[in-house]
Amino acid sequence: MPDVPPATPDGADGGPVDTRIRRGTPEFRRLTAAIFAAGLATFAVVYTTQPLLPVLSRELHVSPATSSLTLGVTTATLALSLLPALWLSEAWGRTRVMSASLVASGLLGLLAAAAPSFEALLVVRALQGISVAGIAGVTMGYLAEEVHPSSLGTAIGLYLAGNGIGGMVGRLLGGGLADAFDWRAALLGIGVLSLTCSSVFLLRRPPSTRFVARPFRARESLDGIVRQFREPGLVRLNVIGVLMMGAFLAIFNGMTFRLAAAPYGLGEAALGAVFLVYALGSSSSALAGRAADVVGRRAVLPAAVLVVVAGMALTLARPLGLVVVGIAVVTIGFFATHSVCSSWVGRRALRNPGQASAVYVLCTYVGSSVFGPLGGAAWSWRAWDGVALLAGVLVLLTLVMALQLRRTPPRAPLDVTPAVVAPPG
């Protein structure tokens, strides 16, 4: 059952023709190239240190849980900055904020490579979280404004595909450079990659043709957030964001330590190579977005969560091949889940899809900020069994939420006329 009833064809009732970007047009190709690059840079920057956790723990003389803070502080400041970044974009412009964020995160990546201590590295990583919020908090709202609902799932799926490729390339490049040189070379390489993606975005980004600037009004904005937490579908989608991202980060943080330890003993380059499975996540996010547009989100979402469950079961095996297959299956299911939820949020939010998308992304990073470091603590407690227990509980709760969403009544269509999803105001 689709979550939104089909719309009346544009102009069929004598109303204005909807000019939002549609799949198959040159504007759509430009848009997806730009947001793919932005998504790639975002995940590469945020998760730069994940394959480096064992070497950071060893060389900077900190515990596994403490080294995980190089991810935790980034996702925490990112989460705290998402709504301010959105509000800034509403006054200053979507693409302006996104462009400034990409450039700043790349420059901070170069600065991270020169950090003189672990504490200094944490400060720079915290600043990177703030800078990346201008992409993570604004992009899906920008797409919800500019892309026709019939193509929105595909566009968001391609953005998340860029996230997946960024996670893979960032970890592979970072792990290889750390193995060949040191962790500083790894951070430097990711900084250069981020600046390259910034150039692609600046050259390919379409203008915000539907953007209308609006001043920040604290009461109005806060009232809008409160309304979102009164809508059952959005509440459940936001809870899924917390749970699923938390499980994903706990799994990958713990897996980094597991594969670096006996009996596997993988080095930094080999650990980075394991993250090649992100290419599968990139494909699954795009495919799930398209499937959600065609057959409905209510059918696709629980199936995607069950894929994660199957992957987690495989990670309990001891042979390295089965463990890697399990990681791959988890990645496929996670990105499919995230893609469906991301596009669903934009379609359920009748008044302000940009703010609703930012709140959802905020929830995902709250999950990663809380449960990512807990994954390191769970590893210190009971090794992989502790991590699997933590992640397993989170994924099963996600499945409960997904099944409840199947019974959540659909909202009114967003695209009866273009004015319904016009820029907030």
GIWOJO-V657541 format. One record per helix or strand of 3 or more residues. SS is the DSSP state (hx for helix, st for strand). FROM is the first residue (numbers start at 1). TO is the last residue. If there is no record, write none. Layout:
SS/FROM/TO, SS/FROM/TO
This chain:
hx/26/46, hx/50/59, hx/64/67, hx/69/92, hx/94/112, hx/118/136, hx/139/146, hx/149/180, hx/183/204, hx/218/228, hx/232/260, hx/268/295, hx/297/315, hx/320/348, hx/353/406, hx/418/421
